Amino acid sequence: MKSGAERGDVTIEAVVGVAALFLIFGLGLAGLRLLVADAAIDDAARSAARAASIARDGQAAAITADRRARAVLAEQQLACSSLDVNVDARDFAKSLGETGYVVATVTCVVPLADLVPGIGGSKALRAEFRSPIDRFGARS
């Protein structure tokens, strides 16, 4: 038979165990939200590069890519405290018939509090995607 002092140990162990489970669940949720944000950045870079690759020139490609990346991130409801869309469109200078690529790089600084309430700081997420330019398409 257990004494009164021994019976309280089970309650304390249960409280500690439940708190540990909540902590593990919270960390797992934070990791999952970060993966979803990273996938949104990948999607924005991919979409920006594809949109830029059908432009007529490098300047139009950069504008198109920036707009497309911002639209994708808005659709994904991902708020960046700082967003940079960099487009390497120098292959538009190549002659028709030559293979060229547009490279879009999207860098988004995501406040961690937006992903998991109660956590401070931010995380920079970056993705790069390369898309081929139409070899025989119209170029300016």
Secondary structure, DSSP 8 states (H G I E B T S, - for coil): ---HHHHHHHHHHHHHHHHHHHHHHHHHHHHHHHHHHHHHHHHHHHHHHHHHHTSSSHHHHHHHHHHHHHHHHHHTT---SEEEEEEE-GGGGS-TTS-EEEEEEEEEEEEHHHHSTT--SEEEEEEEEEEEE-TTS---
